[in-house]
Each structure stands twice: as structure tokens, then as C-alpha cells.
Amino acid sequence: MTLVTRMSRLLRADVNAVLDRIEEPAALLRQAVRDMEEALARDEQRARRLESEQQGQTRRLTDLERTLRETDEQLDLCFRSDREDLARTLIRRRLETEQSQRLTTDRLEGLSRTLTELRNRIVENRARLAEVRRRAELVTEEPGEDADDVWTTASVSVRDADVEVAFLREKGRRAGS
């Protein structure tokens, strides 16, 4: 039974290989370009989302720092007024704010690393996409005037007498040098 399974897999693989060779290379390149463009667009969109999140986290960090300053001022007032019950509540708030600040800082560092990696990947993918587009243009390029010039030039004939005259000139120039 395993032999039959292996044979059927080999046959399917051969059929797929033949179909791949039959398909037009230009169409495959166009599809590859579309796929790469879509992947690049997804990466760029993700980068924009991450940048937006990074800005939000930066604003949050600024707010937390402001809250810490305000809490410290309120604590000073509580201790000057001998209000230890309020001071305990403010100390709890300060500890929670400091913990949030550490978490936000860690999140910002992670976002920064992720964004750097994503931006590098976007640059690499743009270069790859440009290369694939260049190749696709070469494959799909239709013969133009340049190709006609090659065929026209190839049909020009040179007479034997012209070759002899050019040969004698070259020989004389080289002998005189």
C-alpha cells in the first residue's frame, strides 16, 4: 500500500512540475510582484500601527511622570499637615504609578525593537520588489526598435575590396607606429 501511495505522490509531483513549466513565466512574475506588493503594504500598515501605539505609549509615559510629580507634591503637603492616612493612599498611588511607568517603558523598548526590525525588513523587501519588477520588465519586454536595428545591421554586407583597403591601412598604421 505504501508503494502505491509513493507512486501516486511521485506522479502528482511530476504533473505539477510539468504544469509549472507550461505556465507563462511572465504571469508568474506578475503574480510574484503582486504578492510582494501586498506583503509590503501589510508590513507598512503594521509599522504605522506600531508607530501610533508607540506615540500613545510615549504620551502615557509623560502622563505617568506628571502624575508622579503631582503625587510627590501632595505627599509633601500631607506630611506637612500630619495627614498620614492620606499619605498612605498617595504612597499606594505612587507605587502603582511607578509600576505602570516601568511596564510602559518596557513596552516602549519592545515597540522600538520591533519597529526597527520591521523597518529594516521593509527596506529589504522594497529592494527585492524592485529587483523582481526589473526582472519582470525584462521578461515581458516586447522587441522594439532596438531589436529592429540589430536585424537591419546584420543584413549589411561588406565587400572584399573594402576589407583589403582597411587591412592595408591598419597594416601601414601599425608599421609606422
SVG drawing of the C-alpha trace seen along z (x, -y; Angstrom):
<svg xmlns="http://www.w3.org/2000/svg" viewBox="-6 -71 63 73">
<polyline fill="none" stroke="black" stroke-width="0.4" points="0.0,0.0 2.8,-2.4 4.3,-1.7 1.1,-2.8 1.0,-5.9 4.6,-6.8 4.0,-6.2 0.9,-8.4 2.8,-11.2 5.6,-11.0 3.2,-11.1 1.4,-14.2 4.7,-15.9 5.7,-15.2 2.4,-16.6 2.8,-19.7 6.3,-20.2 5.1,-19.9 2.3,-22.4 4.7,-24.8 6.9,-24.7 3.9,-25.2 2.7,-28.3 3.8,-31.5 6.9,-32.9 5.7,-36.5 2.4,-35.7 4.2,-34.0 6.4,-37.1 3.4,-39.4 1.8,-37.3 5.0,-37.4 5.1,-41.2 1.5,-41.4 2.2,-39.1 5.3,-41.1 3.4,-44.4 0.6,-43.1 3.2,-41.8 5.0,-45.1 1.7,-47.0 0.8,-44.8 4.2,-45.5 3.9,-49.2 0.4,-49.2 1.7,-47.3 4.6,-49.8 2.1,-52.6 0.0,-50.9 3.1,-50.3 4.3,-53.9 0.8,-55.0 1.0,-52.7 4.5,-54.0 3.3,-57.6 0.4,-56.6 2.8,-54.8 5.1,-57.9 2.1,-60.1 1.1,-57.7 4.7,-57.8 4.6,-61.6 1.3,-61.5 2.7,-59.0 5.7,-61.2 3.4,-64.2 1.2,-62.1 4.4,-61.1 5.3,-64.8 1.8,-65.7 1.7,-62.8 5.1,-63.9 3.8,-67.4 0.6,-66.1 2.7,-63.8 4.8,-66.8 1.5,-68.6 0.2,-65.5 3.4,-65.2 3.4,-68.9 -0.2,-68.7 0.3,-65.4 -2.2,-63.5 -0.6,-60.1 -3.9,-58.4 -3.9,-60.4 -0.2,-59.9 -0.6,-56.1 -3.2,-56.4 -0.9,-58.7 2.1,-56.3 -0.1,-53.4 -0.9,-55.6 2.8,-56.5 3.8,-52.8 1.1,-51.8 2.2,-54.7 5.8,-53.7 4.9,-50.1 2.9,-51.4 5.8,-53.5 8.2,-50.5 5.7,-48.5 5.2,-51.3 8.9,-51.8 9.4,-48.1 6.6,-48.2 8.2,-51.2 11.5,-49.4 9.8,-46.4 7.9,-48.5 11.2,-50.3 13.0,-47.0 10.0,-45.6 9.7,-48.8 13.4,-48.8 13.3,-45.2 10.1,-45.8 11.6,-48.9 14.7,-47.0 12.6,-44.3 10.5,-46.8 13.7,-48.3 14.9,-44.8 11.6,-43.9 11.4,-47.1 14.8,-46.3 13.7,-42.7 10.5,-44.1 12.4,-46.5 14.6,-43.6 11.6,-41.4 9.9,-44.3 13.1,-44.8 13.2,-41.1 9.5,-41.1 10.1,-44.1 12.9,-42.2 10.8,-39.1 7.7,-40.9 9.6,-43.5 8.5,-43.4 11.0,-43.7 11.2,-47.4 13.2,-49.5 16.4,-48.3 15.7,-44.8 14.9,-46.0 18.3,-47.8 20.1,-44.6 18.5,-42.8 19.0,-45.7 22.7,-45.9 23.1,-42.2 21.9,-42.3 24.6,-44.9 27.3,-43.3 31.0,-44.4 32.8,-43.9 36.1,-42.1 37.8,-45.2 36.7,-47.3 38.2,-44.6 41.5,-44.7 41.7,-48.5 41.0,-48.6 43.5,-45.8 46.3,-47.7 45.5,-50.9 45.7,-49.1 48.9,-47.3 50.5,-50.7 49.4,-52.4 50.8,-49.7 54.1,-49.5 54.5,-53.3 54.0,-53.3"/>
</svg>
